Amino acid sequence: MDTYTILRHFADSWFLLLMTCFFVGAVAFAFRPGARKVHEDVANIPLRNDDFPAGKGD
């Protein structure tokens, strides 16, 4: 077998399974219980320090 055939077989079988598991894990991580507070905190980052921007007047 040449290298291309071996890599093609790997990509068609095991790597597809690995990427599917990674995707399911990422979705489960994003929608896990208790993640709402973290997501709301991250969503409010652009709105912080409107009156006193970081780095000014330290």
Backbone as numpy.savetxt, mean C-alpha at the origin, in Angstrom:
# Nx Ny Nz CAx CAy CAz Cx Cy Cz
15.27 -26.81 -21.03 14.44 -25.62 -21.03 15.31 -24.38 -21.03
14.90 -23.42 -21.80 15.64 -22.16 -21.79 15.11 -21.25 -20.68
15.83 -20.19 -20.45 15.51 -19.29 -19.35 14.13 -18.66 -19.51
13.79 -18.28 -20.73 12.50 -17.64 -20.96 11.36 -18.57 -20.58
11.43 -19.82 -20.95 10.37 -20.77 -20.65 10.22 -20.98 -19.15
11.34 -21.07 -18.45 11.30 -21.25 -17.00 10.67 -20.04 -16.32
11.10 -18.83 -16.73 10.55 -17.62 -16.13 9.09 -17.43 -16.50
8.72 -17.81 -17.71 7.32 -17.69 -18.12 6.44 -18.63 -17.30
6.90 -19.85 -17.08 6.15 -20.80 -16.27 6.00 -20.28 -14.83
7.08 -19.74 -14.27 7.05 -19.18 -12.92 6.06 -18.02 -12.84
6.09 -17.12 -13.83 5.21 -15.96 -13.82 3.75 -16.38 -13.98
3.50 -17.40 -14.77 2.13 -17.84 -14.99 1.53 -18.56 -13.79
2.35 -19.12 -12.95 1.79 -19.91 -11.86 2.05 -19.28 -10.49
3.26 -19.35 -9.99 3.55 -18.96 -8.62 3.54 -17.45 -8.41
4.04 -16.70 -9.38 4.06 -15.25 -9.20 2.65 -14.69 -9.24
1.79 -15.26 -10.06 0.39 -14.84 -10.08 -0.26 -15.10 -8.73
0.00 -16.24 -8.16 -0.52 -16.56 -6.83 0.04 -15.60 -5.78
1.32 -15.30 -5.85 1.95 -14.38 -4.91 1.34 -12.98 -5.02
1.17 -12.47 -6.21 0.60 -11.14 -6.40 -0.86 -11.09 -5.96
-1.61 -12.17 -6.17 -2.99 -12.23 -5.72 -3.05 -12.18 -4.19
-2.18 -12.93 -3.54 -2.13 -12.91 -2.07 -1.73 -11.53 -1.55
-0.78 -10.88 -2.23 -0.37 -9.54 -1.83 -1.54 -8.56 -1.96
-2.29 -8.64 -3.04 -3.43 -7.75 -3.26 -4.49 -7.97 -2.19
-4.82 -9.21 -1.91 -5.83 -9.52 -0.89 -5.35 -9.02 0.48
-4.07 -9.19 0.77 -3.52 -8.70 2.03 -3.56 -7.19 2.14
-3.25 -6.49 1.05 -3.29 -5.03 1.06 -4.71 -4.51 1.27
-5.68 -5.15 0.62 -7.07 -4.74 0.79 -7.53 -5.03 2.23
-7.17 -6.19 2.75 -7.54 -6.54 4.12 -6.90 -5.57 5.12
-5.66 -5.16 4.85 -4.98 -4.21 5.73 -5.67 -2.85 5.70
-6.09 -2.41 4.53 -6.74 -1.10 4.42 -8.11 -1.07 5.08
-8.83 -2.18 5.03 -10.18 -2.22 5.57 -10.28 -2.93 6.91
-9.17 -3.07 7.60 -9.19 -3.76 8.89 -9.93 -2.92 9.93
-10.47 -3.58 10.95 -11.15 -2.82 12.01 -10.14 -1.91 12.73
-10.56 -0.72 13.03 -9.69 0.21 13.73 -8.83 1.06 12.83
-8.93 0.89 11.53 -8.09 1.66 10.62 -8.69 3.02 10.30
-9.94 3.24 10.65 -10.60 4.50 10.32 -9.87 5.70 10.92
-9.44 5.60 12.17 -8.75 6.72 12.82 -7.45 7.04 12.10
-6.71 6.03 11.71 -5.45 6.24 11.00 -5.71 6.91 9.65
-6.71 6.42 8.92 -7.01 6.99 7.60 -7.49 8.43 7.71
-8.29 8.74 8.72 -8.75 10.11 8.92 -7.58 11.03 9.29
-6.66 10.53 10.10 -5.49 11.31 10.47 -4.62 11.61 9.25
-4.40 10.63 8.42 -3.59 10.82 7.22 -4.30 11.74 6.23
-5.61 11.63 6.13 -6.37 12.48 5.21 -6.32 13.94 5.62
-6.12 14.24 6.90 -6.09 15.61 7.38 -4.70 16.25 7.37
-3.70 15.55 6.89 -2.34 16.10 6.87 -2.26 17.41 6.09
-2.86 17.53 4.90 -2.75 18.80 4.18 -3.44 19.96 4.88
-4.34 19.69 5.80 -5.09 20.74 6.47 -4.44 21.21 7.77
-3.39 20.58 8.18 -2.73 20.94 9.44 -1.89 22.20 9.28
-1.73 22.92 10.36 -0.84 24.09 10.44 -1.20 25.16 9.41
-2.47 25.42 9.20 -2.86 26.46 8.26 -2.48 27.84 8.77
-2.61 28.08 10.04 -2.30 29.40 10.60 -0.82 29.58 10.89
-0.12 28.51 11.13 1.28 28.57 11.51 2.04 27.46 10.80
2.42 27.66 9.52 3.09 26.60 8.76 4.39 26.14 9.42
4.70 24.91 9.24 5.93 24.35 9.82 7.15 25.06 9.26
8.13 25.32 10.09 9.37 25.94 9.67 9.37 27.44 9.75
8.25 28.06 10.03 8.20 29.53 10.12 8.08 29.93 11.59
8.95 30.79 12.05 8.87 31.33 13.39 9.18 30.33 14.49
10.14 29.43 14.24 10.50 28.42 15.25 11.05 29.03 16.48
